Amino acid sequence: MNKAQRVRAVMRREKVDHVPAGFWFHYGPSYTEEEMIEAHLRLFLETDMDVVKIMQDYSYPVTGSISCAQDWYQIGIKGTDSEEFSKMARIISKIRERAGEEVLIFQTMFGPMKAASIAFGDDVLMRYCREDPEAVKAGLKRLSDGLCQWAQGYLDAGADGIYYSAQFGEVGRFARREWEELVKPWDLAVLNVACGMEDKYNILHICGEPEYDFAVHVDRYGDYPADLVNWSVKDNGYGLERGRDYFKAGILGGMDNKGNILKGPGEAIRKEVTDILERFGTKGIMIGADCTIQGEGIRLDFIREAVKAAHEYVEKEEERV
């Protein structure tokens, strides 16, 4: 199996020659195009991981400002003819060219809610969600329409899929009915872009914000179209095995993104990977972290230890039989 075949097998919950793995972290908006390309390729090549996940570390070019409820009807996002989009498309295309065809490349995307939160402030967004939800929905529809075009453009540029960070499902933020009206429709709109294309995929990352202690309603996302699903096990008490029974997709994750993968040592990293696979098994899982690796001093050799432990596990398992 090559890397792409291996990850597709995980999506279908089929047997793999060895368990794949993938990890990532933020780089920052100050990176040039070439620096961003080099950083992603270095992570991929030096760790031997099985997927390339391109970070969305440049802000979306949201247009408009909010000073009253009516302003939500006028906001938008620049189109795929903008330099901001073209920059990301060039990054995807060049990573595709240099990484080759035998690995799946996923472009990170944040949803309309997150785009609005970054552009106007979370306090402003939540205030108008309470005071005039219809106006907010109108604005989110405009952002969603634009982001669907971006998703299509990313896939056309060479990405094999979208890594979608689904936020605003935190415990304590919205009641379920509010969430279903204000958040879910726009998430689904962006996710459905890949669903309408041949050989394109979605990785669903169920993400919480620090203001809500990263706790999310994981079970709200059961009908989201996803080929792999990722969430924070440590912050939600929602184990991988429970997720396997609930979701109809492959599972990505399991490792503490602020723990051994960040701090080491190698022995602890290997033990964490082994413990995960001892509990879960080797079908339908790609080893990864709860979220992006976060903290100072991120080390590629520690990431490589986790990837190697995942790759070698099946061999060790067969030796015991």
N, C-alpha and C positions, 0 to 999 in steps of 0.2 A: 504493500500500500504506500502511496505517497501521502503527503500531508493533507492535501485536499480530500482525497478518498477517505482518509482516516476520520476527518471531522464530519464528513457527510455520513459515515457509518454511525458515528455517535448520534447524530440527529435522528437517524432511523432506529436507534437502539439495537444495532447489529454488532456482531463480534468484530473486534479490531485486532490487528497484529500486535499493537501495544497502545496503552492509554495515551491520548494526546494531552497537551497542556498549553496554556497561554496566560500571559500576565502583561500588565501595562501600567503606565503611570503618566502623569502630566508633564509637559515640557514648558509651556508658557507662551503667551502671545508675542514675546520679543523675538522668537526664532524666525529666521529667514526661511524661505521655501527650502533651500538646499540644506539648512541645518535641520529642519523638520524631517526631510527625507532621510538624511544620514542618521538621525537619532532613531527613527523607526527601524531602519535596516540593520543598524548595529544591534538593537535589542533582538530582532528576529534571528540574525545570523550567529551572534555570539552565544545565544542561549539554546538554539536548535528547537525553539518552540514551534507549534504546529499551525499557527494562524498569525496574520498581521491585522492588528486593530489600530486604525489611524485615529488619533485623538482630535477632537474638535476644540482646540485650545485658542482659536481665534473667535472673537465674538461675532454673532450673527448681526448683519447690518439692518437692524430694525429701524424703521422710519416713523416719525411722529413723536409727539410728547403728550403727556397726560396731565391736564390741569382741571378737567371736569369730566363727567361721565360721557358726554358727547364725543370726546376726543377718541374714545375707543373705536368709534365707527370710521376713523380716518387713518389708523395705524397700518403698517404693512412691513414687508421685508423686501429688500432689493432682489431683483430677479437673477436668473442664471446668466444674464448678460453682464452682470456686475463684475468688477475686479475682485471683490471679496469671494464670490463663488469661483471665479476662474482660477484664483490662487489655490483653492482646495482641489479643484479638478486637476490642475497640473501636478500637485503633490500625489494624488491618487495614481495618475497616469504614469508618473516616473517611478513610483514604488512598484507598480504593476510590472513595468518593463524590467526593473532590476531584480525583483524578487522571483520572477518567473511565473509560470502558469500552474505549477503544482502545489500552490498554497492558496487558500482562500483569504481574500482581503475584505475587511469590514470597515466601513466608515462610521464613526461615531456621530450620532445625532441626538440633540436635546429637543424636547417637544415644545409646542407653542407656549404652554404655560411657563416653562423655564426661560424661553426667549423673552417673554414679557417681563418676567421677574428680574432678569439681568438688565434689561433695558430701562425699566421704570422703577424698580425697587420692589422687594417682596411686600413691604408694608403697604405700598400703593396698590399693588395687585390685590392683596387680600382685602383691603378696605373696600374696593369697588366690587369685589366678588360678593361682599355682604350688602352693599348699598344699591348696586345696580347690576345684578348678574346678567341681565339681558344685554347690556352694553358691552360687558366683558366678553360674553360669548360671541358677539359680533366681531370684536377685535381678534379674538382667538381664531375665528373662522378665517379671517384675512391672513393671519400668520400661518395657519395650517395650509391654506392654499399655496402660499409661497414655499413653505417647507416641503410640501409634496413635490413641487417642481425641483427643489434642491435634491431631494432623495432620488428622483428620476435621473437628474444630471449626474449625481455621484455614481449611480449604477452604470450609466452610459459611459462614464469616464474610465471604468475598469474595475470598480468595486464589485465584489461578489455578493455583497449584502450590506445591510444596515445594522449597526450595533446601537439599539435604541435605549436611551436612558429614560425610563418611565418614572417620573417624579410626581409629587403632589398627591401621593396616596398614603402619606404618613398618618400614623395614629394620632388623632387629635386635630388634624387640619380641616378635613371636610367630612361631614356625614356621608354615608354611602350614596344617597340620592343626589346630594350636591355634587359629589365626585362624578357620578354617572352623567350629569348634565354639563359640568364645567371642564372636566378633564378627559374622560374616556373617549368621547367622539373624536377629538383631535389627535389623540394617541393613535387610534385605530386608522384614521385617515393616512397618517404617515406610514404606519406599518403595512398598510394594504398596498402601497406602491410596489414593494418587492413581491408581494403575493401575486400580482398580476403579470409578473415577468418570469420567463423560463430560466431555471437554474440560478435564481436569486434567492437570498435567504435573509431571515431576521434573527438576530440575537436580542432577546429581551432582558435588559438589566433593570431590575426593580430596585429603585434607589431612594434612600431616605436622606433628609437634610439634618445637619447637626442640631438645628433648633428643636427638632423633634426626636433627638437621641437616635437618629437613623432607623427608628422603628416604623415599619410600614405594614399595611394590610396586604400581605402576600396573596391571600386567597381572593382578592378582588381581580386578579389578573388571569384567571384560569382560561378565559376564552379569547385572550389576546393571541393573534397569529404569530407564532414563534417557532423556530427550529431548535434553538437552545435557549434555556432560561437560567438567569443568574440572580442571586439575591444575597443579602448578608445573613449568613447562618448565625453568627455570633450576636448580632444586634436584634434578632427576631425570635430566637429559640425555635426556628423553623428548619428542621434538619433536611439534608439532601434526600434521605429516603422518603420523607413525607412529601417533598416536592416531586419526586419520581412518581409517587402514587397519584398526585393531584394533576400535574401537568402532562400533556400528551407529547412532550418534546424531550430532547436530550437535556442533560443537566450540566451546567458549567459552574465550577467554583469549589467551595469547601474549605479553602484555607483562609486564615485570619490575615487580612490585608495590612494589619499593623503589628503582626506578631513575628513568627519565625522567618517568614519570607523577607521581612525587613531587617530583623536583628540577628538572624542566625542562631546558633552555628549550623553547619551543614547537617550534622547528625540529627538535630531537632527538626530541620526541614524534611529530611528523608522520613523520619518517623511520622510526622504529621501526614505526609502523602500516603504512606503505607497504612496508617490507621484509617484514613478516609476510604481507601480501596478495600480494606478488609471488611468494613461495614457495608459499603455500597455494592461492591463487585466491580466488574470491568466493562460491562455493557451500558451504553447510554450515558457515559460521563466523560467530560473533559476537565481535567484538573485546572483550577484557577483560583483566584482570590475572591473574597466577598465583594470587593470593589477595586478601584485603582489602588495600587500600593501607595500608601501615604506615610510620609515622614522623612526625616533627614537621612542622608547617607544610603540611598537605595543602591544595591550592589547587583550587578549582572551575574556575578558568580553564584550568589544565593539563588537567583531565579533559575540559573542553569542547574543547580542542585535539585530543585523541585521538578524541573522538566525531566532530568535524567532519572529521578526516582519514579516518575510516572511511566516513562518509557521502559524501564527495566522491570516493572512490577509483574507484568504478565509472565515474563520468563521465570521469575522467582516462584510465582504461583504454580507454574507448570512443573517446576522442579520438585515441588512438595507433593504432587499427585502421584 
